Amino acid sequence: MPAMNADTLPPPFPPLAELASALRDGTITSQSLTQECLQRITAHDGHCKSFLAVYPQEALAAAARADEELRAGHDRGPLHGIPVALKDLVDIEGKPTTAGSPLLAGNTARQDAAIVRRIAEAGGIVVGKTHLVQFALGAWGTNPHMGTPRNPCGRPDAVLAPGGSSSGSAVAVAAHLVPWAVGSDTGGSVRVPAAFCGIVGFKPTIDALPRTGVYALSKTLDSLGLLVSSVDDARLCFEALAGAPAATAASGRRLGVLEPAELAALEPALARSLADLLRRLERAGWTLVPFRFPAPLAEFKEPTNAIMITEGAWVNARFLDDPDAPIDPAVRPRLVAARATPAMEYLQAQATAAQWQQHFAAEMDRLDLAALAMPVTAMAAPRLQDIDHGMAPVHFTRPINLLALCGIALPAGQDDEDRPIGLQLVGRAGADHALLRVAQAAVADLGAPL
């Protein structure tokens, strides 16, 4: 099936702030906006395959209530009346939460997840749930049992990997089916699909957005995150759901950058793009400071996997003894092998993570850095048939989870094959608001193509 292109996609939604303003001045209603999303999903998701389930009756009823509240002067904030899609790890009362697996088709939620309650309190309208990699364990975005979303980017003669595990949420936003979506990120699962699909993916610090009622992969490393079209949208959503910052002190203009040896694996187009972006930031007055992580990035793989996959195997252990159970062949061996992880290895990984977190924070303080600027992935999205499931495109993203940091993926142009390129900015643990301000300032200084 050929990829879509800009000529076959519906038009982009206005920025969330503009939608919020239009809802308040009566230019649009929540019902009309929600109906527009539902129509786009009906018209285009047969190709995009981003949605696992759509809830038109519930969404339109919630939109009607949102309109009534706004007319009555009950304004819940900037997300009031705006539709959103949820990765199908998130519980909605009375709806199945499959975690991308047919084994969980009957897993009906007894109550809303905490993030769903926050969205409702903010007046958001949930229109449906999106596809993901089975059990959220994979960064390419494929799912042989439940369906693989179609990346809307790239040339029409190629079908690119959407990135995962939040593949459906990224595609739904990139294809302009919904204005924003919720995903989750354990080693890059918001930032990788955002980079592959040419949108913004914000991974907050762990538990900055509540995880209660979200099917876990790793209790240690999981974060809920946001898939949006711009940094402004990311900030608006995050502040609506997590609260506004207590203070708005200047974040500084010193950025840490990786040394050349850590960038050796970059595809040439991505290396050129990163170098150009860094030059432009320098010309705009940013100071670039060489930065070393507590260990070479390659050394983050072992402790991250010792934690992530071991915890994922514990969560999903009940499915692993049946060799005929419908489990993705790229997922099963990793979970089965993880059950043999020695307790000493798991505990050592936790201790290593704690030590490296302290080292990272001290180095950021010593260098007085506002954030790090680095790649999201070493390559642009490959064609689906070229995916190597023996490796994952998380070399530059998984350290951020192990170190309990926040990170944001920004669209940074395209390579020679019209594939999106991403730039990642990384902030300190708990500095989510500050990172978003840094990202806004960097985007303003860079201008196009960001």
C-alpha positions as CSV (number, residue, x, y, z in Angstrom):
1,M,0.0,0.0,0.0
2,P,1.6,3.3,-1.0
3,A,2.3,6.0,1.6
4,M,0.1,9.1,1.8
5,N,1.4,12.5,1.0
6,A,0.5,16.1,1.7
7,D,-2.0,16.1,-1.3
8,T,-4.1,13.3,0.2
9,L,-4.0,14.3,3.8
10,P,-6.6,16.6,5.4
11,P,-5.3,20.1,6.2
12,P,-3.5,20.6,9.5
13,F,-5.5,21.8,12.5
14,P,-4.8,25.4,13.7
15,P,-2.6,25.6,16.8
16,L,-4.4,24.6,20.0
17,A,-4.4,28.2,21.3
18,E,-6.2,29.3,18.2
19,L,-8.8,26.4,18.5
20,A,-9.3,27.5,22.1
21,S,-9.9,31.1,21.1
22,A,-12.3,30.0,18.3
23,L,-14.3,27.9,20.7
24,R,-14.7,30.9,23.0
25,D,-15.7,33.5,20.4
26,G,-18.2,31.1,18.8
27,T,-16.3,30.7,15.5
28,I,-16.5,26.9,16.1
29,T,-18.1,24.6,18.6
30,S,-16.7,21.6,20.3
31,Q,-19.4,19.5,18.5
32,S,-18.4,20.8,15.1
33,L,-14.7,20.3,15.9
34,T,-15.3,16.8,17.2
35,Q,-17.5,15.9,14.2
36,E,-14.6,17.2,11.9
37,C,-12.2,14.8,13.7
38,L,-14.6,11.9,13.4
39,Q,-15.1,12.6,9.7
40,R,-11.4,12.7,9.1
41,I,-11.0,9.4,10.9
42,T,-13.7,7.9,8.8
43,A,-12.3,9.2,5.5
44,H,-8.6,8.6,6.1
45,D,-8.0,6.0,8.9
46,G,-8.7,3.1,6.6
47,H,-5.3,4.0,5.1
48,C,-3.6,5.4,8.2
49,K,-4.7,2.6,10.5
50,S,-3.9,4.7,13.5
51,F,-7.1,4.0,15.5
52,L,-7.9,0.8,17.3
53,A,-11.3,2.0,18.5
54,V,-13.3,5.2,17.9
55,Y,-16.1,6.4,20.3
56,P,-18.3,8.7,18.2
57,Q,-21.4,8.7,20.5
58,E,-19.4,9.3,23.7
59,A,-17.2,12.0,22.0
60,L,-20.1,13.9,20.6
61,A,-22.0,13.8,23.9
62,A,-18.9,15.1,25.7
63,A,-18.6,17.8,23.1
64,A,-22.2,18.9,23.6
65,R,-21.5,19.2,27.4
66,A,-18.4,21.2,26.7
67,D,-20.3,23.6,24.5
68,E,-23.0,24.0,27.2
69,E,-20.4,24.7,29.8
70,L,-18.7,27.4,27.7
71,R,-22.0,29.0,27.0
72,A,-22.7,29.0,30.7
73,G,-19.3,30.6,31.5
74,H,-17.8,27.5,33.0
75,D,-14.4,27.5,31.3
76,R,-12.1,24.5,32.1
77,G,-9.1,25.9,30.4
78,P,-7.4,25.9,27.0
79,L,-8.1,22.2,26.3
80,H,-11.9,22.7,26.9
81,G,-13.8,21.2,23.9
82,I,-10.7,20.0,22.0
83,P,-10.5,16.3,20.8
84,V,-7.7,14.0,21.8
85,A,-6.7,10.4,21.1
86,L,-5.3,8.0,23.7
87,K,-2.7,5.2,23.2
88,D,-4.5,2.0,24.1
89,L,-2.6,1.5,27.3
90,V,-4.9,4.0,29.0
91,D,-8.0,2.8,30.8
92,I,-11.4,4.3,29.9
93,E,-14.2,3.0,32.1
94,G,-16.2,0.3,30.3
95,K,-13.8,0.1,27.4
96,P,-11.1,-2.6,26.7
97,T,-7.5,-1.8,27.2
98,T,-5.6,-4.2,24.9
99,A,-2.0,-2.9,25.2
100,G,-1.8,-3.8,21.6
101,S,-2.4,-7.5,22.2
102,P,-5.4,-9.7,21.2
103,L,-4.7,-11.5,24.5
104,L,-6.2,-8.5,26.3
105,A,-9.3,-8.0,24.1
106,G,-11.5,-8.8,27.1
107,N,-9.6,-6.5,29.5
108,T,-12.4,-4.1,30.2
109,A,-11.5,-1.1,32.5
110,R,-13.4,-0.7,35.7
111,Q,-12.6,3.0,36.0
112,D,-10.9,5.8,34.1
113,A,-7.2,6.2,34.3
114,A,-5.9,9.2,36.3
115,I,-4.9,10.9,33.0
116,V,-8.4,10.4,31.6
117,R,-9.8,12.1,34.6
118,R,-7.4,15.0,34.2
119,I,-8.4,15.3,30.5
120,A,-12.0,15.4,31.5
121,E,-11.4,18.0,34.2
122,A,-9.6,20.1,31.5
123,G,-12.6,19.7,29.2
124,G,-10.9,17.5,26.6
125,I,-12.9,15.2,24.3
126,V,-11.6,11.6,23.9
127,V,-12.5,10.4,20.4
128,G,-10.8,7.0,20.5
129,K,-7.8,4.8,21.2
130,T,-4.8,4.3,19.0
131,H,-2.7,1.3,18.0
132,L,0.7,0.5,19.5
133,V,3.4,-2.1,19.5
134,Q,2.3,-5.2,21.5
135,F,2.8,-4.6,25.2
136,A,4.5,-1.3,24.2
137,L,7.8,-3.2,23.7
138,G,9.3,-2.0,20.5
139,A,10.4,1.2,18.8
140,W,9.7,0.5,15.1
141,G,5.9,0.8,15.5
142,T,4.9,-2.6,14.0
143,N,2.2,-4.9,15.3
144,P,1.4,-8.1,13.3
145,H,-1.7,-9.0,15.3
146,M,-3.5,-5.8,15.8
147,G,-2.3,-3.7,12.9
148,T,0.6,-1.4,12.0
149,P,-0.2,2.3,11.5
150,R,1.0,3.9,8.3
151,N,3.5,6.7,8.5
152,P,2.0,9.5,6.4
153,C,5.5,10.9,5.6
154,G,8.0,10.1,2.9
155,R,7.6,9.6,-0.8
156,P,4.4,8.0,-2.2
157,D,6.3,4.9,-3.4
158,A,7.6,4.0,0.1
159,V,5.8,3.0,3.3
160,L,8.0,4.1,6.2
161,A,8.0,2.7,9.7
162,P,5.9,4.8,11.9
163,G,8.1,4.4,15.0
164,G,6.9,3.0,18.3
165,S,5.6,2.1,20.5
166,S,3.2,5.0,20.4
167,S,2.8,4.5,16.6
168,G,-0.9,5.2,16.3
169,S,-0.9,8.3,18.4
170,A,1.9,9.8,16.3
171,V,0.3,8.9,13.0
172,A,-3.1,10.3,14.1
173,V,-1.5,13.7,14.8
174,A,0.9,13.6,11.8
175,A,-2.0,12.7,9.5
176,H,-4.1,15.6,11.0
177,L,-6.9,13.3,12.3
178,V,-6.8,14.8,15.8
179,P,-5.1,17.9,17.1
180,W,-3.2,16.0,19.9
181,A,-2.7,12.6,21.4
182,V,-1.4,10.9,24.4
183,G,1.4,8.2,24.2
184,S,3.9,6.6,26.5
185,D,7.6,6.5,26.5
186,T,9.8,3.9,28.2
187,G,12.9,4.1,26.0
188,G,11.9,6.5,23.3
189,S,8.3,5.5,22.5
190,V,7.0,9.0,22.2
191,R,10.1,10.7,20.8
192,V,11.0,8.1,18.1
193,P,7.6,8.0,16.4
194,A,7.4,11.8,16.6
195,A,10.8,12.0,14.8
196,F,9.8,9.4,12.2
197,C,6.5,11.1,11.5
198,G,7.7,14.7,11.5
199,I,5.9,16.1,14.6
200,V,6.7,17.0,18.2
201,G,6.9,14.4,20.9
202,F,7.3,15.5,24.6
203,K,8.4,12.9,27.2
204,P,8.0,14.5,30.6
205,T,9.8,13.4,33.7
206,I,8.4,10.2,35.1
207,D,5.1,10.8,36.9
208,A,4.8,14.4,35.8
209,L,1.7,13.0,34.2
210,P,0.0,10.4,36.4
211,R,0.3,6.7,35.4
212,T,-2.4,5.2,37.5
213,G,-4.7,3.2,35.2
214,V,-2.1,2.8,32.5
215,Y,-1.0,-0.7,31.4
216,A,2.7,-0.8,32.4
217,L,5.7,-2.0,30.5
218,S,8.2,-0.8,33.2
219,K,7.1,0.8,36.5
220,T,10.6,2.3,36.7
221,L,11.0,3.8,33.3
222,D,7.5,4.5,31.9
223,S,6.4,8.1,31.3
224,L,3.1,9.3,29.7
225,G,3.9,11.8,26.9
226,L,2.3,14.1,24.4
227,L,2.2,13.9,20.5
228,V,1.4,17.4,19.1
229,S,2.2,19.6,16.1
230,S,4.3,22.3,17.8
231,V,6.2,23.1,21.0
232,D,3.5,25.7,21.8
233,D,0.9,22.9,21.7
234,A,3.1,20.7,23.9
235,R,3.4,23.5,26.5
236,L,-0.3,24.3,26.4
237,C,-1.3,20.6,26.9
238,F,1.3,19.9,29.6
239,E,0.4,23.0,31.7
240,A,-3.3,22.1,31.3
241,L,-2.7,18.6,32.6
242,A,0.2,19.0,35.0
243,G,-0.3,22.6,36.2
244,A,1.4,25.8,35.4
245,P,5.0,26.3,36.6
246,A,5.4,27.9,40.0
247,A,7.9,30.4,38.6
248,T,9.1,31.4,35.1
249,A,12.8,32.2,35.8
250,A,15.0,32.4,32.7
251,S,16.2,29.0,31.6
252,G,19.5,30.1,30.2
253,R,21.0,29.7,26.7
254,R,23.8,27.2,27.3
255,L,23.3,23.9,25.5
256,G,25.3,20.7,26.1
257,V,26.3,18.9,22.9
258,L,27.7,15.4,22.3
259,E,31.3,14.9,21.4
260,P,32.0,13.6,17.8
261,A,32.6,10.0,18.9
262,E,29.1,9.7,20.2
263,L,27.7,10.9,16.8
264,A,29.6,8.5,14.6
265,A,26.6,6.3,14.0
266,L,24.5,9.1,12.5
267,E,23.3,8.7,8.9
268,P,25.0,11.4,6.8
269,A,21.8,13.4,6.3
270,L,21.1,13.5,10.0
271,A,24.7,14.4,10.8
272,R,24.5,17.3,8.4
273,S,21.2,18.4,9.8
274,L,22.4,18.3,13.4
275,A,25.6,20.3,12.5
276,D,23.5,22.9,10.6
277,L,21.0,23.3,13.5
278,L,23.8,23.7,16.0
279,R,25.6,26.3,13.9
280,R,22.3,28.3,13.6
281,L,21.8,28.2,17.3
282,E,25.3,29.5,17.9
283,R,24.7,32.3,15.4
284,A,21.5,33.1,17.3
285,G,23.5,33.5,20.6
286,W,23.3,30.1,22.2
287,T,26.5,28.8,23.8
288,L,27.3,25.2,22.9
289,V,29.2,23.2,25.5
290,P,30.7,19.7,25.0
291,F,28.9,17.3,27.3
292,R,29.6,13.7,28.4
293,F,27.0,11.4,29.8
294,P,28.0,9.4,32.8
295,A,29.0,6.6,30.5
296,P,29.2,6.1,26.7
297,L,25.6,6.0,25.3
298,A,26.1,2.4,24.1
299,E,26.6,1.3,27.8
300,F,23.1,2.4,28.6
301,K,21.6,-0.5,26.7
302,E,22.4,-3.2,29.2
303,P,21.0,-1.6,32.4
304,T,18.0,-0.2,30.6
305,N,17.1,-3.6,29.2
306,A,17.7,-5.3,32.6
307,I,15.1,-3.0,34.1
308,M,12.6,-2.5,31.3
309,I,12.3,-6.0,29.9
310,T,12.5,-7.7,33.2
311,E,9.7,-5.6,34.5
312,G,7.8,-6.1,31.3
313,A,8.2,-9.9,31.6
314,W,6.8,-9.8,35.1
315,V,3.8,-7.8,34.0
316,N,3.0,-10.2,31.1
317,A,4.3,-13.5,32.6
318,R,0.9,-15.1,32.4
319,F,1.0,-15.1,28.6
320,L,4.5,-16.4,28.0
321,D,4.2,-20.1,28.8
322,D,1.8,-20.8,25.8
323,P,3.9,-21.1,22.7
324,D,0.8,-20.6,20.5
325,A,-0.3,-17.4,22.2
326,P,-0.5,-14.6,19.6
327,I,2.6,-12.6,20.7
328,D,4.7,-10.6,18.2
329,P,7.8,-12.7,17.3
330,A,9.8,-9.6,17.8
331,V,8.4,-9.3,21.4
332,R,8.1,-12.8,22.7
333,P,11.8,-13.8,22.8
334,R,12.8,-10.7,24.7
335,L,10.2,-11.3,27.4
336,V,10.9,-15.0,27.7
337,A,14.6,-14.4,28.0
338,A,14.1,-11.6,30.6
339,R,12.4,-14.1,33.0
340,A,15.9,-15.6,33.5
341,T,17.4,-12.2,34.5
342,P,19.2,-12.8,37.9
343,A,18.0,-10.6,40.7
344,M,21.5,-9.3,41.2
345,E,21.6,-8.1,37.6
346,Y,18.3,-6.3,38.0
347,L,19.3,-4.7,41.3
348,Q,22.7,-3.7,39.9
349,A,21.0,-2.0,37.0
350,Q,18.8,0.0,39.4
351,A,21.9,1.0,41.4
352,T,23.7,2.0,38.3
353,A,20.8,4.1,37.2
354,A,20.8,5.9,40.6
355,Q,24.5,6.6,40.4
356,W,24.4,7.9,36.9
357,Q,21.4,10.1,37.7
358,Q,23.5,11.8,40.4
359,H,26.5,12.2,38.1
360,F,24.3,13.7,35.3
361,A,22.7,16.2,37.6
362,A,26.1,17.3,38.9
363,E,27.5,17.7,35.4
364,M,24.6,19.8,34.3
365,D,25.1,22.0,37.3
366,R,28.8,22.3,36.8
367,L,28.4,23.4,33.2
368,D,25.3,25.5,34.0
369,L,23.4,24.0,31.1
370,A,19.8,24.8,30.2
371,A,19.4,21.6,28.2
372,L,21.2,19.2,25.9
373,A,20.8,19.2,22.1
374,M,21.2,15.8,20.4
375,P,19.7,13.5,17.8
376,V,16.5,11.6,18.4
377,T,17.6,8.6,16.3
378,A,20.6,7.7,14.3
379,M,18.6,7.2,11.1
380,A,15.4,8.5,9.5
381,A,12.4,6.2,9.3
382,P,13.3,3.0,7.2
383,R,10.8,1.4,4.9
384,L,8.7,-1.2,6.7
385,Q,10.3,-4.1,4.7
386,D,13.8,-2.9,5.7
387,I,13.3,-2.9,9.5
388,D,15.8,-4.9,11.5
389,H,14.0,-6.2,14.6
390,G,17.3,-7.3,16.0
391,M,18.1,-3.7,16.9
392,A,16.0,-0.7,18.0
393,P,16.4,3.0,17.1
394,V,16.7,4.1,20.7
395,H,20.4,4.7,21.1
396,F,19.9,8.4,21.8
397,T,16.6,8.2,23.6
398,R,16.9,5.3,26.2
399,P,19.5,7.1,28.3
400,I,16.9,9.8,29.0
401,N,14.6,7.3,30.6
402,L,17.3,5.5,32.6
403,L,18.4,8.9,33.9
404,A,14.7,9.9,34.7
405,L,15.0,13.1,32.6
406,C,12.5,14.9,30.3
407,G,13.0,15.2,26.6
408,I,11.3,16.6,23.5
409,A,11.6,15.6,19.9
410,L,11.3,18.5,17.4
411,P,10.9,18.2,13.6
412,A,14.1,19.4,11.9
413,G,13.5,19.1,8.2
414,Q,13.8,16.2,5.8
415,D,16.5,14.1,4.2
416,D,17.0,13.6,0.5
417,E,14.2,10.9,0.4
418,D,11.7,13.3,2.0
419,R,11.9,11.4,5.4
420,P,11.6,13.6,8.5
421,I,14.6,14.3,10.7
422,G,14.3,15.0,14.4
423,L,16.2,17.1,16.9
424,Q,16.0,16.2,20.6
425,L,16.3,18.6,23.5
426,V,16.8,17.1,27.0
427,G,16.2,18.7,30.4
428,R,16.9,17.8,34.0
429,A,14.7,15.6,36.0
430,G,11.6,17.6,37.1
431,A,12.5,20.6,34.8
432,D,9.7,19.9,32.4
433,H,8.4,23.5,32.2
434,A,12.0,24.9,31.8
435,L,12.7,22.4,29.0
436,L,9.5,23.5,27.2
437,R,10.6,27.2,27.5
438,V,14.1,26.3,26.1
439,A,12.4,24.4,23.2
440,Q,10.2,27.4,22.4
441,A,13.2,29.7,22.4
442,A,15.3,27.4,20.3
443,V,12.5,27.0,17.7
444,A,11.9,30.7,17.6
445,D,15.6,31.3,16.9
446,L,15.9,28.5,14.4
447,G,12.8,29.5,12.4
448,A,12.1,27.2,9.4
449,P,12.1,24.3,9.1
450,L,11.2,23.8,12.7
